[in-house]
């Protein structure tokens, strides 16, 4: 009987090792996918940040600093199977960080659950298996990518949903005679009936009529004249972007 037990025990151990090996391979593949996804998200962030640092700078820095911490944690974990104080504190800091800031409520709840699990399951000086290491890395990389997407969407939500905005002026004619009335219709290249842009011409407010501002200037003398103004467009964060208007007309 004893001779039978030993081979069975050996076989179970061997099968367990094979299963662990497959699991670790799957986890490494998943981590690789998460890293590639983050590279793409990071590229999108850096492109946006290059063109508009005022709007993207702070969020870009959050993602960059968070990414550095994840890389540092990965390097530490790969170098040992013991969860020493330094590694523990860095991972703990990462989870705490993932609960801060203006992040979407559902993401915040998920991160909190992960953090509670981390605090319950792991302790300083705990010996980690290779599977433990890969699982921890999967969790923090998943959260890193979730935060990256959220910060990206947070800024995108404050932007217009059309790529370009420009003013359009349609004048009946730029060649006038004394006694005529110069007339022009002003519109904006992107129009939302639920927003109320401000239009000022020559220091005076012009009322919008069905998305168009109409300008009328009596022509009282000959010459070349220039009129100026601007449109102020409220954006989703409730401040105004200004778009200047300038046009010439002649009176003969």
Secondary structure as GFF3:
##gff-version 3
##sequence-region A 1 252
A	DSSP	alpha_helix	2	51	.	.	.	ID=ss1
A	DSSP	alpha_helix	53	78	.	.	.	ID=ss2
A	DSSP	beta_strand	82	83	.	.	.	ID=ss3
A	DSSP	alpha_helix	85	97	.	.	.	ID=ss4
A	DSSP	alpha_helix	105	121	.	.	.	ID=ss5
A	DSSP	beta_strand	126	127	.	.	.	ID=ss6
A	DSSP	alpha_helix	130	156	.	.	.	ID=ss7
A	DSSP	beta_strand	167	171	.	.	.	ID=ss8
A	DSSP	beta_strand	175	176	.	.	.	ID=ss9
A	DSSP	beta_strand	181	188	.	.	.	ID=ss10
A	DSSP	beta_strand	198	201	.	.	.	ID=ss11
A	DSSP	beta_strand	204	206	.	.	.	ID=ss12
A	DSSP	beta_strand	208	209	.	.	.	ID=ss13
A	DSSP	beta_strand	212	218	.	.	.	ID=ss14
A	DSSP	beta_strand	223	234	.	.	.	ID=ss15
A	DSSP	beta_strand	240	251	.	.	.	ID=ss16
###
